[in-house]
Amino acid sequence: MSEDFWARVHAFVSQIDRRSYYQILRVAPDADAEAIRRSFYQWAPQLHPDRFARETDPRRKWELSLLYARMREAFDVLVDPIKRSSYDEGLRRGILRPIPGSERAAAEPRGPQHPRARRFFELGLERMRAGSVAEAQFQFQMALQLEPGCKAIRDALAQLDGTAGAEGPGSSSAIPRPIKETPSTRIRKALDAAVRPPGERAPAVPVRRPARAVMPAPRVEGARPVRRGVRGEPAPIVGIDFGTTRSSIAVALGDTVCTLPDGRGRTLHPSVVHYPETDAPLCGWEAREMLFRAPRRTVSSPKRLLGRQFDDPSLAGMLHGAAYKTSRGPNGAIVVEMRGMQAALPQVCAQVVSHVRGIGEEYTGKRIERAVFSVPVSFGQAERNAVTTVARIAGIDVAGLIDEPVAAAMAYGFGRDKKEIVAVYDFGGGTFDFTVIDIEGYHFNVLARGGDSWLGGDDFDAAIANAVANALWRATGVEVQNRQVEWQRLLFACEKAKRELSLRVDTQIVVDAIVEAPKPVNLRQKIGRAVLEKLCRPLFQRSIEICTSALNQVGLDPSDVQQVVVSGGVSYIPFVREGLGAFFGRAIRSTVSPDEAICLGAGIRAAQLAQRPVTGIGRI
C-alpha cells in the first residue's frame, strides 16, 4: 500500500475515540440498516488485517487492527435496533464525550516487538486486569526471557510487585491503565443515574470492551421485542445452558428473565477448557484463544463425550482426532490426561459450568447454589446422570432438567396466551433436536420429538476442514488430517470462516505455518457460501429427514405447523435458513435470539420452580 494510504489510516485512528459510530462507518445518522450494511461490506474487506499479513511495521499493523475492530463494533451496534436506540439516546443526551488522551493512545505501538514476547505480554496484561497476579507475573517473565531489554515488560512486572513509581517522562505507555468506557457503558451509567432514587448506591456495571477475535452475531430479522435495561432482585434459581460449543446463564431479575453478561458484555461463553503448564485451568474466551496455540492442553466440546464409554465405537474418530490424550478410566469412563494428571470428563465439564456460574455470581452479587440445566432430547439416562454429576462437582444442586427444544419453545411462547402448534428446530454445536409442541397459554404439550447426538455445527467445521485439507494435500503433498495439533488449528480456522460466511458471501481460511517441517507451509484458502452449501448440504438433509420422521409420528404435514422456532448457531447459516423455509413453506423469522433461546427458556423454568412470577424475557 502507498504511504498516502497509511497516512490516512494513521490520521483516522488518531481521532477514532472522538468519532461516532456513524462517522467510523461513514454513514449518515439517519441511515437505514441496509445502507449501514452496504457501507460496512464496502470498507471492512479492504481493511481486514489478513490482507496486510506481510506488513512488517508494528505500528501500522496495530493501527489497522484497531480500526477494523472499531468498525466491527460500530456495525454490531448500528444494525441492532435495540443497541442503536440506546446509542442514539446517548448521543442525543450528550452522554458520549471524547475520551481524553486518545491521540496519545493511538500515537505509537505498545509493548515488545518480538512476536512471541508480544503475545506473552498481551496475555499478561489480560491476566493483570482480571486480578490474577501470579498468572500475569508468569506471562511477563516468559516475555522478558525473549526480549530482556523491553522496558514495558519490566515496568509491568514492577507494577505487579508494587514498586512502580509515578509516571515520568521515560515511563512506558504499556502499563495497564483503567479500562476506557465504551459508549454503551457510558449510556447505561447515565441512564441508571437518571432513574436511581436519591442516596442509592450505584450498582457495579460490567465494562465492555470490543473483542477483536469475536465475530458479531448476524442480525436476525423479525426478532421478538425485549425489555431493555432490566434491573431487579435475582431469583434464587438460575437457568444454565451447558452447550457443546457455547454456554450461558439466565436468571429472573424482578419479573423478567435475562441472560447475564461477563465483564465485556458477552452472554455466550465457549465450552472450552485450557490447562496451562502451571496455575489454574482457563475457561471461556481465554481458553478458546489457546485452542489455536496450545491444542494439546485444550479441551473443546467436552459435552460430546459426556456420559459415554471409552470403548464406544462411535467415539473412535473423535478421540483419534483430538490433540489431547485420552485413556480408559474406571468403569470404562473416558479420562483426559493433562499435565501428568488424569481428569474425568465430568471434572472437565464442571470447569465450564463453574465459569458461567462465576459470571452469574459476579453480576448478581449473590451466591448461586441451584440451577435448571437444559439437555438435548437425544440424551439418555446415562448422559442426564452425568450432567447432574457435573453440576454437583461445580457446587450446584440440580433443581431440574429441561429438554432444549422445550426450553426454546418456552422462550418463544411464554406469556403470549396463544394456542398453536410449534416446531422447534434446534441445531446446536454438537447435537440436533427437533420437537413438535402444542402450546396453549402457559401449557406446553410435546407431541413428537427426534434428534441426532452426532449432528451439529462441529460436523460442519469438519466437513470444511476435510475439503481444505484435501486441497492442501493435492497442492503441496502435505497431509494434516492425521496430525492432531495441525488438525485442531485447521478446525479452529474453519469454524471462524463458517461464522463469517453468515455475514458475507466469501471469506478466506488462513493458517500461518500449518506445518513447519520439512519446510513451513502457509495455508490460504478462499471459500464462499456456494462451497459451504455444497459441503454441508448433506448434513442439513439429515436434519430434514429427522423433521419429516417426527411429523409423521403424529400425522402432521409441514404446512400444519403454525410457527417454527429456531435455536442454535447453525440456524444463522443462510442456506440452512432458506432450506428450512422451503420445507415448511414459509419464511423463517427468529422471534427469539437463536443463541439465547434455550438459556432463556431454562431461566423461565427456574423462575417457575422458585415461584417467581415472570412476564417475559429481557436484556441487561
C-alpha angles and dihedrals in degrees: 000000000000125000088245090060092052091045090055091047091050093048092050095046093047088064099032095113089056094052126088122233088255091056092047091054092038096235134126119260090246095049116132124235093263092055090049091051092049092051093047094048089047097053107024098066090051091054099039108134091228089069089062100045091128094053108116101189105099093202092056093047091049093049092048092049091050092049093049092047091051091050089052091050092048092049092049091054101041099048091051108079093207096049091042092052091054091046093050090048089056092051092048094050093044094242093133111079132171113271111241115240096023092132091056092045091057096039100087141009116259133223134012124341100217106099097227092040090051091052092050089047093052091049089050091053091051093050090045092055089047090055096247099136097173093050091046092051091050092052093046092049091052089051091048091055090058096043109021095173097056109120093195091063093046092049091050091051090047091052090052089051090050093243100109112116130208116302112272136178092280100043121114123254089216096083108110114259129188110300113258117244117244119225092256091055092050090049092052093048093049095046091047090051091051094057101032115111114249113275095015114131116243114249120241108270118208111237115232120205126182110264111215096203097049119096114219113241114253114259112260115213120222095024117176112255112253132192117260131215093020116188133171146108110310120240116249092240124057134195119237126193105199097191132186094246104007133029132193143173131223134186139176111257106192104318096334130083116222138173111242121235129216124234091287096049096257117142096183119070125189114249091231130126124198123194112206121206087255136009129037125321119272123227139188122011095354090055092047090057088057092051087079097040104036109018094159090067098037128086118200129183093010090165090075089067097040115123094004132118125247091233094053104129091214090063097053095093095046095047091047092051095047115106092214124072124256132185142179111277134187114319090009094294122152115258125193117216115216132161092351091305135098127235126187117229093252089057091052092047090047089063089062093046091048089051095055090041089056090051090053093047092048092052099042098034088225131112112250113218105151132046145167111231125206117223133185118261089237093061112113127206093277093056092044090051088050091054089053089051091051091052092049092052089050090053097253129126113221108236090183147326122240128191110248097235091049089051091051090049091051091052088053103040106027111121095002095107093216135143112217145123111254130192116207114207105192112182107170135167097279110009140039121214131179123188134174112212132185108216121197113169107300094347121098117192117187110221101176140350142188139167151161121229091199099053120086148107091294088065090054088054091050092049091053092044093051092052092048092046091052091050090049091051092050092049101042109010089241115137118200104165093090095043106088099200095045090044092054091050090051092049090051092053093045092051089053091049091049090056092046091053089064086064103036140025096244141007141171130255108220127186116164115215094354084176125019103190138103080003133342115270121196117205119221114166125165116214132181137194091262091058091046090053093048092051098042106032092094088059090050090049089055088058091050090052089055090050091051092049093050093049091049090056090069099029096251130143121215088251090061091066110096098193135019117208115196126198135169130058095272089068088071092066107106099224091048092053092045093048092048090051090052091051094052095035096237140083112269113235122177111229089183128031106272090218094055105029096096094045092048090050090051088050091052091051090048090053090051092053089048089051090238111151110229129181102193149312129303146173131248 
